[in-house]
Amino acid sequence: METNENNDHDEATSAHAGETSPATGSTSGHDGARASSNSDEGELYGVLAEFDSPGALVKAARKVKDAGYGDFDCYSPFPVHGIDEAMGIKRTILPVLVFCGGITGTFLGFLLQWYCNASAWQWNVAGKPVWSIPANVPIGFETTILLSVFTTFFGMWILNKLPQVWHPFFRLDRFTKVTDDGFMLGIEAKDGRFDAVETKKLLESAGAIAVEECYLDASPANTKMPMFIYGVIICTTALALVPFALVYKARASHSKDPHYHIFGDMDFQAKVKSDQYNDLFADGRSNRGEISGTIPRGWLNDDTSYAQGLENGAWITSFPTSVEVSRDLLRRGKQRYEIYCSPCHGVDGRGAGMVAVRSQKIGQGILPRNLVDPGAGVITQPNGQLFNTISNGNNTMMGYGAQIPVADRWAIVAYVRALERSQFAAGTDLTDAERSAAMGATP
Ligand code: HEC
């Protein structure tokens, strides 16, 4: 339909009955408009009014809303403040949907982890409970975000009825101004209150600088989606399945060809690995073995009694000569013991540390040895053996050599000895002076 872009204010707003303008279709009514319309004009879709400023648009929107219209919309080149309220648009329910989506995500995330870790395939990780909320928070958080985002994204599309590639107002040339300087208000004919004459009058009285009728295309064929779009959709869908088909084929078949290397420089680095062939050397080995007369840094274990608790292949019963057993050493040992050993063996060494108690409670029975009970045998073990247990572990107890330096291991040995001794101390073990000091200076 043709539109006269140069309609000025008076012309447009004075479009009364009889002043039929084929150019604008501004006639006295639906039937009249039809009679004078081009053959490609179908049903009346609605009327479009243009306003000269955002303020005028807001005022008009309020007026149209107050007149009881519901099926109308405003179009502007930029967001106009207050237009939602003027149009009577309620706050979107999207936040509620997103909240529900998020909660669903939390629930599904936790359910998945519960099913995998606590139900279908229980997995004992160092005696920890198979199900514990804190451990599952990160994944639960992620799934919450995931579903919230999906709900936001798709909810926004659905609530806005997107994607909408075409709108009947596109048939009016005037409507193109809406991306530049046009402030438009369109009322749809399907609105219960719509009346071609009255509605236009209303818009004119609301300050419209132009009012136009908009007709749908008469030919049904023109309102259909072009066939080529269906073709494009089918082709892209089919193409999108190709990678999946390739992956499936790769998984289900065997091939002698080498793998594809997407990151070649990561897969093939210019370095030798110990078991690789290497023609640089006569024996063809990359691994050159230990070079006689050398040791790795920090591996100087000449003093086996200090480094391993061994002397001539036997556990030492005393302390290495370089370790001076002093009050400071015991203090250090106590502190290290309480950090590294007490969680399992307990501060008193009786094997009732937090980890032990907890593991008993959840039925995962991890029983740390009682270090101070003569019946449990640690008391009679040589110092070297105790040192070795700390370094390398024993049965189900792992070694702490990697965490605790040698000197601290000896400090712990000394402290464990003191701990054992303390359980069987008699008053006579102290001198009179020590006893009175310990009792608070009273004899
Ligand atoms: C994670 C818990 C845990 C921690 C921490 C731990 N232990 Fe143990 N320890 C055990 C358990 C369990 C056993 C019993 C191992 C077995 O016989 O299966 C044990 C056994 C021992 C034994 C007896 C070894 C033997 O020959 O029978 C000694 C000694 C010992 N621990 C010392 C220590 C010292 C010292 C520390 C601190 C550096 C320490 N443990 C830290 C769990 C622990």
Boltz pocket constraint, residues with backbone or C-beta under 6 A from the ligand:
constraints:
  - pocket:
      binder: B
      contacts: [[A, 336], [A, 337], [A, 340], [A, 341], [A, 342], [A, 343], [A, 344], [A, 345], [A, 355], [A, 366], [A, 367], [A, 368], [A, 369], [A, 371], [A, 376], [A, 378], [A, 386], [A, 389], [A, 390], [A, 394], [A, 395], [A, 396], [A, 397], [A, 398], [A, 400], [A, 412], [A, 416]]
      max_distance: 6.0
